[in-house]
Amino acid sequence: MREADLVVIGGGPAGLCAAISASESGAKVLVIERNKVLGGQLVKQTHMFFGSEKQYASDRGIDIAEMLLNKLDCFNNVEILTETTVVGMYEDGVISVLHKEDVYYKIKPKAVVVSTGAFEKALAFPNNDLPGIYGAGAVQTLMNVHGVKPGDKVLMVGAGNIGLIVSYQLIQAGVEVAAILDAAPRIGGYLVHASKIRRMGVPILTSYTVKEAIGKDCVEKAIVSQVDEKFWPIAGTEKEFDVDVICISVGLTPLNELLSMRGCQMKYVPQLSGFVPIRDENYETTVEYVFAAGDATGVEEASAAMVEGYLAGLCAASKIGCTPDDFDERKSDYVKQLNDLRSGPVGKHILTGIEQIVI
Ligand SMILES: Cc1cc2nc3c(=O)[nH]c(=O)nc-3n(C[C@H](O)[C@H](O)[C@H](O)COP(=O)(O)OP(=O)(O)OC[C@H]3O[C@@H](n4cnc5c(N)ncnc54)[C@H](O)[C@@H]3O)c2cc1C
């Protein structure tokens, strides 16, 4: 059994910032990431970020990942394990990890920050398992990480920011986007993104959903139909699109089974997109020494994930005896940054969710 001071699970923006902040406080940190590279969602985001200047607005996601890694490089009290997945968190505080595919071992940390991010929601319709049906994250990974086009003609399902941004990236990669659908009566993403897409000739159909995929060995066609106010398909409104890709971008759900397994109290909060841990203002869950940050505590944005990571890392380090002299100033600065980020209408909606889980 290996011993460790502070383990950070997940090397996305929340985890990297937790590691920076905790190591800055003097804690010995071990970051565990299941992918080959650190950065989480950031490494597939080639667009310039929105948000506030302090959280790198106007920089590209991939560059933000690089900047955070450079910051982390300045500390010699951080160890990083990639291609290593945390597969269990147990009552006695032990966590089990799987390195690559066959090396399995246990670690006993003094404290943990869980920053495992989120996973994509799926959509149920006939033939939704045909090759050519992807989540938007998979399309981004193929295109922006591996340089592979997912197909030639795409139907995008979901007009939130992710659906709009990925549609734009598909067009940049030379892929035709036949249409973007959304079951909601209004476009969910920022209108600046939607207008850009519309100017490129892509129709955005609101109150529409995908009814069925058609194809023998892979997608050849999508049948879509209009929906009523209860989201039921309206007969006779069907349209057909000849496409070889249907990209599903209907939202994310917090990925936090490890917290449930560890016994942290969880609550379903629609505003935060799923089950999330009950926590205090220091981002400590109902299990002492277990902290959480980022999309795992509620789906939001990288900007908020980074600040939550800084805050959780600072408080977790303090919990194990590494309290910097400027703890109070740093903590109140992070709290202020989060309040500023959440001052708009979307942030206010998120806050109504957060109010339900903070004790
Ligand atoms: C298309 C798209 C566009 C976006 N645009 C913006 C934008 O413009 N501005 C903005 O602020 N936000 C944007 N976001 C949102 C932003 O990317 C996320 O909110 C942010 O990445 C969340 O950070 P995180 O660290 O919580 O999770 P993630 O970035 O998802 O990182 C979680 C990490 O944990 C790892 N992990 C998970 N489980 C385990 C395990 N068991 N063991 C080890 N490692 C594990 C994962 O591999 C991953 O690296 C966008 C998202 C998408 C998909």
The ligand as a MOL file (V3000), in Angstrom:
LIG
                    3D

  0  0  0     0  0            999 V3000
M  V30 BEGIN CTAB
M  V30 COUNTS 53 58 0 0 0
M  V30 BEGIN ATOM
M  V30 1 C -17.5430 21.7370 -26.6390 0
M  V30 2 C -17.3000 22.3750 -25.3020 0
M  V30 3 C -17.0600 23.7490 -25.2590 0
M  V30 4 C -16.8170 24.3810 -24.0140 0
M  V30 5 N -16.5360 25.7100 -24.0080 0
M  V30 6 C -16.2790 26.3420 -22.8400 0
M  V30 7 C -15.9300 27.7270 -22.8090 0
M  V30 8 O -15.8470 28.4030 -23.8430 0
M  V30 9 N -15.6890 28.3060 -21.6010 0
M  V30 10 C -15.7420 27.5810 -20.4370 0
M  V30 11 O -15.4810 28.1520 -19.3690 0
M  V30 12 N -16.0800 26.2690 -20.4500 0
M  V30 13 C -16.3460 25.6210 -21.6090 0
M  V30 14 N -16.6780 24.2810 -21.6110 0
M  V30 15 C -16.8610 23.5670 -20.3440 0
M  V30 16 C -15.5620 23.0640 -19.7330 0
M  V30 17 O -14.7790 22.3780 -20.6560 0
M  V30 18 C -15.8520 22.1750 -18.5180 0
M  V30 19 O -16.7550 22.8370 -17.6690 0
M  V30 20 C -14.5560 21.9080 -17.7440 0
M  V30 21 O -13.6460 21.1870 -18.5400 0
M  V30 22 C -14.8290 21.1200 -16.4400 0
M  V30 23 O -13.6020 20.8950 -15.7910 0
M  V30 24 P -13.3770 19.6490 -14.8230 0
M  V30 25 O -11.9430 19.6820 -14.4450 0
M  V30 26 O -14.4000 19.6710 -13.7700 0
M  V30 27 O -13.7060 18.3700 -15.7160 0
M  V30 28 P -12.9770 17.7800 -17.0220 0
M  V30 29 O -12.3940 18.8300 -17.8770 0
M  V30 30 O -13.9950 16.8810 -17.6340 0
M  V30 31 O -11.7960 16.9060 -16.3970 0
M  V30 32 C -12.0430 15.7460 -15.6360 0
M  V30 33 C -10.8250 14.8550 -15.7490 0
M  V30 34 O -10.9700 13.7610 -14.8500 0
M  V30 35 C -10.5000 12.5840 -15.4770 0
M  V30 36 N -11.1210 11.4320 -14.7840 0
M  V30 37 C -12.4480 11.1290 -14.7130 0
M  V30 38 N -12.6420 10.0240 -13.9690 0
M  V30 39 C -11.4110 9.6160 -13.5510 0
M  V30 40 C -10.9570 8.5320 -12.7340 0
M  V30 41 N -11.8260 7.6460 -12.1830 0
M  V30 42 N -9.6240 8.3910 -12.5100 0
M  V30 43 C -8.7470 9.2830 -13.0520 0
M  V30 44 N -9.1170 10.3220 -13.8340 0
M  V30 45 C -10.4340 10.5000 -14.0600 0
M  V30 46 C -10.9380 12.7500 -16.9170 0
M  V30 47 O -10.2070 11.9210 -17.7960 0
M  V30 48 C -10.6640 14.2420 -17.1430 0
M  V30 49 O -9.3650 14.4890 -17.6140 0
M  V30 50 C -16.8970 23.6180 -22.8190 0
M  V30 51 C -17.1390 22.2350 -22.8660 0
M  V30 52 C -17.3280 21.5990 -24.0760 0
M  V30 53 C -17.5550 20.0960 -24.0910 0
M  V30 END ATOM
M  V30 BEGIN BOND
M  V30 1 1 1 2
M  V30 2 1 2 3
M  V30 3 2 2 52
M  V30 4 2 3 4
M  V30 5 1 4 5
M  V30 6 1 4 50
M  V30 7 2 5 6
M  V30 8 1 6 7
M  V30 9 1 6 13
M  V30 10 2 7 8
M  V30 11 1 7 9
M  V30 12 1 9 10
M  V30 13 2 10 11
M  V30 14 1 10 12
M  V30 15 2 12 13
M  V30 16 1 13 14
M  V30 17 1 14 15
M  V30 18 1 14 50
M  V30 19 1 15 16
M  V30 20 1 16 17
M  V30 21 1 16 18
M  V30 22 1 18 19
M  V30 23 1 18 20
M  V30 24 1 20 21
M  V30 25 1 20 22
M  V30 26 1 22 23
M  V30 27 1 23 24
M  V30 28 2 24 25
M  V30 29 1 24 26
M  V30 30 1 24 27
M  V30 31 1 27 28
M  V30 32 2 28 29
M  V30 33 1 28 30
M  V30 34 1 28 31
M  V30 35 1 31 32
M  V30 36 1 32 33
M  V30 37 1 33 34
M  V30 38 1 33 48
M  V30 39 1 34 35
M  V30 40 1 35 36
M  V30 41 1 35 46
M  V30 42 1 36 37
M  V30 43 1 36 45
M  V30 44 2 37 38
M  V30 45 1 38 39
M  V30 46 1 39 40
M  V30 47 2 39 45
M  V30 48 1 40 41
M  V30 49 2 40 42
M  V30 50 1 42 43
M  V30 51 2 43 44
M  V30 52 1 44 45
M  V30 53 1 46 47
M  V30 54 1 46 48
M  V30 55 1 48 49
M  V30 56 2 50 51
M  V30 57 1 51 52
M  V30 58 1 52 53
M  V30 END BOND
M  V30 END CTAB
M  END
